């Protein structure tokens, strides 16, 4: 089983594409947390494991990451876009 990894930087509105953001700016959110991402992953229908002691390679601060299990049926870009949309909905 392949695990997908989602870092908060992938959906952070304060970052540029070259700094690691993977979604369009209108789908991104400000300062996403791994807890929000994990909750959104579960809303999409997959299992999430939070690792708080990990750092994205393009960042210096430790914000953690979320491992997504059981997402073999979708591409990583589709998964990240769906998670970004759900984080935005959870904040409203």
C-alpha positions in Angstrom: 0.0 0.0 0.0 1.3 3.4 -1.0 1.2 6.2 1.5 0.8 9.8 0.3 2.3 12.6 2.3 0.7 16.0 2.7 2.7 18.8 4.2 1.0 22.0 5.4 3.1 24.0 2.9 1.1 22.3 0.0 -2.0 24.3 0.8 -0.5 27.4 2.6 -1.8 30.6 1.0 1.3 32.5 2.2 3.7 30.5 0.1 4.3 30.7 -3.6 4.4 27.7 -6.0 8.2 27.7 -5.9 8.1 27.7 -2.1 6.0 24.5 -2.1 2.3 25.4 -2.6 0.6 22.8 -4.8 -2.9 24.2 -5.1 -4.2 27.4 -6.7 -4.1 30.5 -4.5 -7.9 30.7 -4.4 -8.1 27.1 -2.9 -5.2 27.6 -0.4 -5.7 28.6 3.2 -3.6 30.7 5.6 -1.5 28.8 8.1 -3.0 25.3 7.8 -2.2 22.9 10.7 -1.7 19.1 10.5 -4.8 18.6 12.7 -7.0 20.4 10.1 -5.4 18.5 7.3 -5.9 15.1 9.1 -9.6 16.0 9.7 -10.0 16.9 6.0 -8.3 13.7 4.9 -10.8 11.7 7.0 -13.7 13.7 5.5 -12.4 12.7 2.1 -12.6 9.1 3.2 -9.0 8.0 3.9 -7.1 7.2 7.0 -4.7 9.8 8.3 -1.6 9.6 10.5 -0.2 12.8 12.0 3.6 13.1 12.4 4.3 16.4 14.3 8.1 16.0 14.3 8.7 16.3 10.6 9.8 19.3 8.5 9.1 20.0 4.9 12.4 20.2 2.9 11.8 23.8 1.8 11.0 25.1 5.2 12.9 25.6 8.5 10.2 25.4 11.0 8.7 22.0 12.1 5.0 22.0 11.1 4.6 18.2 10.8 3.0 16.2 8.0 0.1 13.9 7.4 0.4 10.4 6.0 -2.6 9.4 4.0 -3.3 5.6 3.8 -5.6 3.9 1.3 -5.6 6.6 -1.3 -4.4 4.3 -4.1 -7.5 5.2 -6.2 -6.6 8.9 -6.7 -3.6 10.9 -7.8 -1.6 13.0 -5.3 -2.7 16.3 -7.0 -6.4 15.3 -6.7 -5.9 14.3 -3.1 -4.2 17.6 -2.2 -6.8 19.6 -4.0 -9.7 17.8 -2.2 -8.0 18.2 1.2 -7.4 22.0 0.6 -11.1 22.4 -0.3 -12.2 20.6 2.9 -9.9 22.6 5.1 -11.4 25.7 3.6 -14.9 24.3 4.4 -14.0 23.3 7.9 -12.8 26.9 8.6 -16.1 28.5 7.5 
